[in-house]
Amino acid sequence: MRDRLGEYAGPEKGDLTGPNPVDRGKYGSKIHLITERTGLPVSVGISGANLHDSRALIPLVKGIPPIRSRRGRRRRGPGKLHADKGYDYRHLRQWLSRRGIRHRIARKGVETSQRLGRHRWAIERTMAWFAGRRRLHRRYERKAEHFLAFTSIACTLICYRRLTK
């Protein structure tokens, strides 16, 4: 049966969605984000809510565009990466080291989350800016490309507002 817009109503929830493990299995999406030190978004991606955060790190780092500097050649990646305990895996540490990225990843069972708090607030603030956008607070689009486009527009607006001040 079709709805008034001509789309089929059924069990399909859309691309890149999955059952949320902390919200009674409701289908949803997760926004993955890398920011620079002040909170400007550098790389953004989406996935199903059931995908572990660590699986999104490599595509996000690969998605960072080359950075033009006033002198010298373009930088291909960040110099340092701070991450929480969700990214504490040997293969991720080795991958970052091979790419020449110094990493500061909290270790499970060893460190508390308090030590990364002074670096993590930039990400939390940027995620709060995303949450202020009603279109991103709840996913209304079935197609992942559309949701990613709205996420990219939100990143552009965040950068524009921060850089024009």
Summary of the structure (lengths in Angstrom):
residues: 165
radius of gyration: 17.8
end to end distance: 50.6
largest distance: 60.6
contacts: 409
relative contact order: 0.16
helix: 37%
strand: 19%
